[in-house]
Amino acid sequence: MNMTAPLALFRRIGAASLVALLPLAPVEAGSPPTARAQLVMFQAPGCAWCRRWEAEIGGAYARSWAGRLAPLRRVDMAAARPADLAGLEGIRFSPTFVLLHEGAEVGRIVGYPGEHFFWPLLEDLLERVPEPETTAAKED
């Protein structure tokens, strides 16, 4: 599945319309995930904005085009940081979303600005993730 097509659709119809369609965009049965990146959500216990994100985005995220490109990983800010994330600095606010590609930070969204702003901000980050090399490019 070409993952740039949902981005083009997103630009044409806008965030509000696409968000309404998210529950109708299931992952195809039997298809392998196409993840090239990972979205890490740093959250603190009792975070009201994290609960709001969960209510507005959380249920649909894994089934969305963004969830296929960058599956969600949740990290509790009150617990010890996992070793593979030790190099990420400056995470003080909850939630903070950090987009990683091959373990390196691509960008981040600090806080949760609401569903109508979250999707375009995330799209901007996802556009920075390098395209996978094609077989022809590897042969050159």
C-alpha positions in Angstrom: 0.0 0.0 0.0 1.4 3.4 -1.0 1.5 5.4 2.3 1.9 8.7 0.5 -1.7 8.5 -0.8 -3.2 9.1 2.6 -1.0 12.2 3.1 -2.3 13.6 -0.2 -5.9 12.8 0.8 -5.2 14.5 4.1 -4.1 17.7 2.4 -7.1 17.8 0.0 -9.9 17.1 2.5 -8.4 18.6 5.7 -7.9 17.3 9.2 -11.5 17.4 10.4 -12.8 15.3 7.5 -10.0 12.7 7.7 -10.4 12.3 11.5 -14.1 11.5 10.8 -12.9 8.7 8.4 -10.3 7.1 10.7 -12.5 4.5 12.2 -13.4 3.4 8.6 -9.8 2.9 7.6 -8.9 -0.5 9.0 -5.6 -2.2 8.4 -5.9 -4.8 5.7 -6.1 -8.4 7.1 -2.9 -10.4 6.6 -0.9 -7.4 5.5 2.4 -6.9 7.3 2.9 -3.6 9.1 4.7 -1.0 7.1 6.3 0.8 10.0 9.3 2.8 9.2 9.2 4.8 12.4 7.9 4.8 16.0 5.9 7.4 17.8 6.8 7.5 21.5 4.3 9.1 23.8 5.8 10.2 27.1 3.0 10.5 29.7 2.8 11.2 33.4 0.3 9.6 35.8 -2.8 11.7 36.2 -2.2 13.7 33.0 -5.5 15.3 31.9 -4.2 16.0 28.4 -3.1 12.4 28.0 -6.6 11.3 28.9 -8.0 13.7 26.4 -5.6 12.4 23.7 -6.7 8.9 24.5 -10.4 9.8 24.2 -10.0 11.7 20.9 -7.1 9.9 19.1 -6.0 6.8 21.1 -8.7 4.4 19.9 -8.2 5.2 16.2 -4.5 5.8 16.1 -3.4 2.1 15.6 -5.8 1.8 12.7 -4.8 5.0 11.0 -2.3 5.6 8.3 -0.1 7.3 10.9 -0.3 4.3 13.2 0.8 2.1 10.4 3.8 4.3 9.6 4.7 4.9 13.2 3.2 2.6 15.8 2.7 4.1 19.2 4.9 3.3 22.2 3.9 4.6 25.6 6.5 5.6 28.2 5.7 6.5 31.8 7.6 9.6 32.7 7.5 8.6 36.4 9.3 5.3 35.7 13.0 4.8 34.7 13.5 5.6 31.1 14.1 2.6 28.8 17.8 2.3 27.8 17.0 2.8 24.1 15.4 6.2 24.8 18.1 7.5 27.3 19.5 9.9 24.7 16.3 11.9 24.4 16.6 15.1 26.4 14.3 17.9 27.4 11.2 15.9 27.9 9.5 17.7 30.7 5.8 18.1 29.7 3.1 15.5 29.4 2.3 14.3 26.9 5.3 14.7 24.7 5.2 12.8 21.4 8.7 12.0 19.9 8.9 10.5 16.4 11.8 8.2 16.0 13.3 6.7 12.8 15.9 3.9 13.3 16.3 5.1 16.9 17.0 8.7 16.1 14.7 11.6 16.8 12.9 13.1 13.8 10.9 15.6 15.7 8.4 16.0 18.6 5.1 17.5 19.6 5.1 18.9 23.1 1.7 18.8 24.7 -1.6 17.9 23.1 -3.1 20.7 21.0 -6.4 18.9 20.3 -7.4 16.5 17.5 -7.7 19.1 14.8 -4.1 20.3 15.3 -2.5 17.0 16.3 -3.0 15.2 12.9 -1.4 18.0 10.8 1.5 18.3 13.2 2.0 14.6 13.1 1.8 14.6 9.3 4.6 17.3 9.2 6.8 15.0 11.3 6.0 11.9 9.3 7.0 13.7 6.1 10.5 14.0 7.5 10.9 10.2 7.8 13.1 9.1 4.8 11.5 6.9 2.2 12.7 3.3 2.3 15.3 2.4 -0.4 14.0 0.6 -3.3 15.6 -2.5 -4.7 16.8 -0.6 -7.8 18.4 2.1 -5.6 20.3 -0.6 -3.7 21.7 -2.1 -6.9 23.2 1.2 -8.1 
